[in-house]
Amino acid sequence: MTHRSCQAGLHSMFLIAVGTGLAIADDPKPDTLKVQVSRPVEREVTDFLEFTGRTQASTHVDIKPRVTGYLMKSFFKEGSEVKAGEVLFEIDPKPYQAEVDLALATLDLAKAQLDYSKRTFERNQAVRKTSPDAISQNALDESEAAMNEAKARVGVAQATLESRKLNLEYSRVTSPINGRIGRRMQDPGNVVKADETVLAAVEDQDPIKLYFDMDERAYLRWQETLKARSKDKDIGGQPVVMGLANEDGFPRQGKIEFVDTAADSSTGAFRVFAVFPNSDHSVRSGMSVRVRLAVGEPHRALLVAARAILKDQGRSFVYVVNDKNVLEVRTVNLGSLQDDGLIAISDGVKADDRVVHTEMKSLRAGATVEPKLVPMPKADEVPEKRP
């Protein structure tokens, strides 16, 4: 190779290298991730536990006839309110009226027999006093026994009449309680059996009751709370709140009634029963409701937005931006979720930390970010995600 050709080759290589260097220098650097951060909110909170409960009527009565017969009529509108003593059904009363008439006649016969035997005894008694030899003591005793037997027959006839009157009265089936009646289970024309056939059901839903299952750990924590309140050790009467599916938060106030005597052997949970006012009858039995029960005393706590909390293998953590704008991971212990969407943090963050709550999927520890400090967002301030 000649000297000239060598210089040309070196010159070409230099140009390529320079050109390559210029190309690398011109590549744009990736943009720094922009995130919104907020200081934790500090305020007084009360820890609580939440459960899913099921409502039930305070009183439920299956309406059954007390006599057997043909169902003649029903006198109520299904789903309406009924009063105690209100007639709901009528069973054919004619057989029972006939029994009452027969019992009346039997009673009259027994009374006539009593009257005759009484006069016979009194006459024999008078003769015995004036002429002891005219009637023997044995004859007097027999007349007295006949009178006593007639008295007993009157008593039996009177009791039979009362029984027959009851059966006649029972042919008109009434509601034993105030409440709402459900659907009619038997149509007129069917034969119904005493104490067996269910005609309808009436429920008293004011107050309304509910029950929910509390696991053993939660139960023990609740017990510790009650022990700390020296004057409120009794479970019965403890406050509890409830919310329906269409209600925000827990607007309904109630009281714990009692806790079942033992935990369920299959689940290890205790069943808790509570009672709530329900004068407007807006809560029906069988509804699924949300229940909240306070545990612990009110205390100061730091709170962050629920969307700032991430989970990994059972561990909860948040991203915090340090003073060099670098992301750090902080493991946190969670408290209760508040109605405004903030979660109490018992450990893991400080009041002056900058907690990230946006672009959560793009974050990684050690990355440099561009933070924008904003107030901690609440639940109603979080943009709704659209599909």
C-alpha positions in Angstrom: 0.0 0.0 0.0 1.3 3.5 -0.9 1.7 6.3 1.6 -1.1 8.2 -0.1 -3.5 5.3 0.0 -2.7 4.8 3.7 -3.5 8.4 4.5 -6.8 8.2 2.6 -7.8 5.1 4.6 -7.0 6.8 7.9 -8.9 9.8 6.8 -11.9 7.7 6.0 -11.8 5.9 9.3 -11.6 9.3 11.1 -14.6 10.6 9.3 -16.6 7.5 10.2 -15.7 7.8 13.8 -16.5 11.5 13.9 -19.8 10.8 12.2 -20.6 8.0 14.6 -19.8 10.3 17.6 -22.0 13.0 16.3 -24.9 10.5 15.9 -24.5 9.3 19.5 -24.3 12.9 20.8 -27.5 13.7 18.9 -29.6 10.9 20.5 -32.2 12.5 22.9 -31.9 11.5 26.6 -35.0 9.9 28.1 -37.4 12.4 29.8 -37.3 12.4 33.6 -40.5 10.8 34.9 -42.9 13.4 36.3 -44.8 12.3 39.4 -47.2 14.0 41.9 -46.2 13.7 45.5 -47.9 14.8 48.8 -47.0 15.0 52.4 -48.9 12.6 54.6 -52.0 14.0 56.3 -51.8 14.1 60.1 -55.1 13.9 62.1 -57.0 12.0 64.8 -58.4 8.7 63.7 -60.1 5.6 65.2 -59.1 2.2 64.0 -62.0 0.0 63.0 -62.8 -3.4 61.5 -65.2 -3.9 58.6 -67.4 -6.9 57.9 -70.1 -8.1 55.6 -73.3 -8.8 57.4 -76.8 -10.2 56.7 -80.0 -8.7 58.0 -82.8 -10.6 59.6 -86.2 -9.7 61.2 -86.3 -9.1 64.9 -89.3 -11.5 65.0 -90.4 -14.0 62.4 -93.6 -16.0 62.7 -94.9 -18.7 60.4 -98.6 -18.5 60.4 -100.1 -21.9 60.9 -103.8 -22.9 61.5 -104.8 -24.3 64.9 -107.6 -26.3 63.4 -108.0 -28.5 60.4 -110.4 -27.7 57.6 -111.1 -26.1 54.2 -109.5 -22.7 53.7 -112.3 -20.3 52.8 -110.9 -16.8 52.5 -107.8 -14.6 53.0 -108.2 -11.0 54.1 -104.8 -9.3 53.5 -102.8 -7.9 50.7 -99.5 -9.7 50.2 -96.5 -7.6 51.3 -98.6 -5.2 53.4 -98.4 -4.2 57.1 -100.6 -6.1 59.5 -101.5 -5.6 63.1 -101.5 -8.1 66.0 -105.0 -9.7 66.2 -105.9 -8.8 62.6 -107.8 -11.6 60.8 -105.7 -13.1 58.0 -107.5 -16.3 57.0 -110.9 -18.0 57.6 -111.3 -21.8 57.7 -114.7 -23.2 57.1 -116.4 -22.6 60.5 -119.5 -24.7 60.0 -118.2 -28.0 61.6 -116.9 -26.1 64.6 -120.1 -24.1 65.0 -121.9 -27.5 65.0 -119.6 -28.7 67.7 -120.3 -25.6 69.8 -124.1 -26.2 69.4 -123.7 -29.8 70.5 -121.6 -28.8 73.5 -124.2 -26.2 74.5 -126.9 -28.9 74.4 -124.8 -31.3 76.4 -124.2 -28.6 79.0 -127.9 -27.9 79.3 -128.5 -31.7 79.8 -125.9 -31.9 82.5 -127.3 -28.9 84.3 -130.8 -30.4 84.2 -129.4 -33.6 85.6 -127.6 -31.7 88.3 -130.8 -29.8 89.2 -132.7 -33.1 89.6 -130.1 -34.9 91.6 -129.6 -31.8 93.9 -133.3 -31.7 94.7 -133.4 -35.4 95.3 -130.5 -35.1 97.8 -132.0 -32.1 99.6 -135.4 -34.0 99.9 -133.8 -37.1 101.2 -131.7 -35.1 103.6 -134.9 -33.3 105.0 -136.7 -36.6 105.4 -133.7 -38.2 107.2 -133.7 -35.3 109.7 -137.5 -35.5 110.5 -137.9 -39.3 110.2 -134.6 -41.2 110.4 -136.3 -44.5 109.9 -138.1 -43.4 106.7 -134.8 -43.3 104.6 -131.6 -45.1 105.2 -128.2 -43.5 105.5 -127.1 -45.5 102.5 -129.9 -44.1 100.3 -128.9 -40.6 101.5 -125.3 -41.2 100.6 -126.3 -42.5 97.1 -128.3 -39.4 96.4 -125.4 -37.2 97.5 -123.0 -39.1 95.2 -125.5 -38.7 92.3 -125.6 -34.9 93.0 -121.8 -34.7 93.0 -121.5 -36.7 89.9 -124.0 -34.4 88.2 -121.8 -31.4 89.3 -118.8 -33.0 87.7 -120.7 -33.7 84.5 -121.6 -30.0 84.3 -117.9 -29.1 84.7 -116.9 -31.5 81.9 -119.7 -30.1 79.7 -118.6 -26.5 80.4 -115.0 -27.3 79.6 -116.0 -29.1 76.4 -118.0 -26.0 75.4 -115.0 -23.7 76.0 -112.8 -26.0 73.9 -115.4 -26.0 71.1 -115.6 -22.3 71.2 -111.9 -22.0 71.0 -111.9 -24.2 67.9 -114.6 -22.0 66.4 -112.5 -18.9 67.2 -109.4 -20.6 65.7 -111.2 -21.0 62.4 -110.4 -17.3 62.0 -106.6 -17.1 61.8 -105.1 -13.9 63.1 -101.7 -12.3 63.2 -99.9 -12.8 66.5 -97.6 -9.7 65.9 -97.4 -6.4 64.2 -95.3 -6.7 61.0 -95.1 -7.2 57.3 -96.8 -10.2 55.8 -95.3 -12.1 52.9 -97.0 -14.1 50.1 -99.9 -16.4 50.7 -98.7 -20.0 50.7 -102.2 -21.6 50.4 -105.1 -20.6 48.2 -108.8 -20.8 49.3 -110.3 -24.3 48.7 -107.3 -26.2 50.0 -107.5 -28.4 53.1 -105.1 -27.1 55.8 -103.9 -29.1 58.8 -103.7 -27.8 62.3 -100.2 -26.8 63.5 -98.7 -28.1 60.2 -99.7 -26.2 57.1 -97.8 -22.8 56.7 -100.3 -20.2 55.4 -97.9 -17.2 55.4 -95.2 -15.5 57.3 -95.2 -12.3 59.3 -92.0 -10.4 60.1 -91.4 -7.6 62.6 -88.6 -5.5 60.9 -88.5 -2.6 63.3 -86.0 -2.8 64.8 -84.0 -4.8 62.2 -81.3 -7.2 63.3 -78.1 -8.3 61.6 -75.4 -10.8 62.1 -71.8 -11.0 60.9 -68.8 -13.3 61.4 -65.7 -12.1 63.2 -62.5 -14.0 63.0 -60.6 -15.0 66.2 -57.8 -12.4 65.8 -60.3 -9.6 65.3 -62.4 -10.8 68.2 -59.4 -10.8 70.5 -58.4 -7.3 69.4 -61.9 -6.1 70.1 -61.8 -7.7 73.5 -58.6 -5.8 74.3 -60.4 -2.6 73.3 -63.2 -3.3 75.7 -60.8 -4.2 78.5 -59.2 -0.8 78.0 -62.5 0.9 78.6 -63.1 0.1 82.3 -66.8 1.2 82.1 -67.6 -0.5 78.8 -66.5 -4.1 79.4 -69.9 -5.5 78.4 -70.2 -6.5 74.8 -73.9 -5.9 74.7 -74.7 -2.3 73.8 -71.4 -1.5 72.1 -71.9 0.9 69.2 -71.8 -0.4 65.6 -72.5 1.3 62.2 -74.0 -0.1 59.0 -74.3 0.9 55.4 -76.5 -0.4 52.6 -75.3 -1.1 49.1 -76.6 2.2 47.8 -75.3 4.3 50.7 -72.0 6.1 51.1 -70.2 5.3 54.3 -72.0 3.9 57.3 -74.9 6.2 58.1 -77.0 3.9 60.3 -76.3 3.6 64.0 -76.9 0.5 66.0 -75.8 -1.6 69.0 -74.2 -4.9 69.5 -76.7 -7.3 71.0 -74.6 -10.4 71.8 -71.9 -12.7 70.5 -72.5 -16.4 70.0 -71.3 -18.5 72.9 -68.6 -20.4 70.8 -66.7 -20.0 67.6 -67.7 -22.0 64.6 -65.7 -25.2 64.6 -65.2 -25.1 60.8 -64.3 -21.4 60.3 -63.0 -20.4 63.8 -65.2 -17.3 63.6 -67.5 -15.8 66.2 -71.0 -14.8 65.0 -71.9 -11.4 66.3 -75.5 -10.1 66.4 -76.5 -6.4 66.3 -79.8 -4.4 66.3 -80.7 -1.2 64.4 -83.7 1.1 64.3 -85.7 0.7 61.2 -88.8 2.9 61.5 -89.0 3.6 57.8 -88.7 -0.1 57.0 -86.1 0.7 54.3 -84.0 -2.3 55.5 -85.5 -5.7 54.8 -84.5 -9.1 56.1 -81.9 -11.0 54.1 -80.0 -8.0 52.8 -76.3 -8.0 52.5 -74.8 -4.9 54.4 -71.5 -3.4 55.3 -70.7 -3.2 59.0 -68.0 -1.2 60.8 -66.9 -1.8 64.4 -64.5 0.5 66.2 -61.5 -1.0 67.9 -59.0 1.1 69.9 -59.2 4.6 71.2 -58.9 7.7 69.0 -55.3 8.6 68.2 -53.1 10.8 66.0 -52.0 9.1 62.8 -50.4 9.8 59.4 -52.6 9.1 56.4 -51.9 8.6 52.7 -54.1 8.1 49.6 -55.2 4.5 49.1 -53.9 4.5 45.6 -50.4 5.2 46.9 -50.2 1.8 48.6 -48.7 -1.0 46.6 -48.5 -4.7 47.6 -46.0 -7.4 46.8 -46.0 -10.9 48.3 -48.1 -9.8 51.2 -46.0 -6.7 51.9 -47.4 -3.2 51.7 -45.1 -0.4 50.5 -45.1 3.2 49.1 -42.7 5.1 47.0 -41.1 8.2 48.6 -39.0 10.8 46.8 -35.9 11.7 48.8 -34.1 15.1 48.9 -32.1 14.1 45.7 -35.4 13.4 43.9 -34.6 9.7 43.8 -37.3 7.1 44.5 -37.1 5.0 47.7 -39.3 2.1 48.7 -40.8 2.2 52.2 -42.5 -0.8 53.8 -45.6 0.4 55.7 -48.0 -1.0 58.3 -51.5 -0.2 57.3 -54.3 0.9 59.6 -57.9 1.5 58.7 -59.2 2.9 55.4 -61.1 6.1 56.1 -64.3 7.4 54.5 -62.4 9.9 52.4 -60.2 7.3 50.8 -57.1 7.9 53.0 -55.4 5.0 54.8 -53.8 5.4 58.2 -50.1 4.4 58.3 -48.9 3.2 61.7 -45.2 2.7 60.6 -43.0 3.4 57.6 -43.4 7.1 56.7 -42.8 10.4 58.4 -44.8 13.6 58.3 -42.3 15.4 56.0 -42.0 12.6 53.5 -43.0 13.1 49.9 -45.2 10.2 49.0 -45.8 9.3 45.3 -49.4 8.6 44.2 -49.3 8.9 40.4 -47.7 6.9 37.6 -47.4 3.9 39.9 -46.8 1.3 37.1 -43.8 3.2 35.8 -41.9 3.5 39.1 -38.8 1.7 40.2 -36.6 2.2 43.2 -33.5 4.3 42.5 -35.0 6.1 39.6 -34.7 9.9 39.4 -38.0 11.7 39.0 -39.4 15.2 38.7 -41.8 15.6 41.7 -44.7 18.0 41.9 -45.9 18.7 45.4 -49.7 18.7 45.7 -52.2 18.2 48.5 -52.9 14.6 49.4 -55.9 13.5 47.2 -59.0 12.1 48.7 -61.3 9.4 47.3 -63.7 11.9 45.6 -60.7 13.7 44.0 -59.3 10.6 42.3 -60.1 10.8 38.5 -62.5 8.1 37.4 -60.9 5.5 35.2 -62.7 5.0 31.9 -62.4 1.8 29.8 
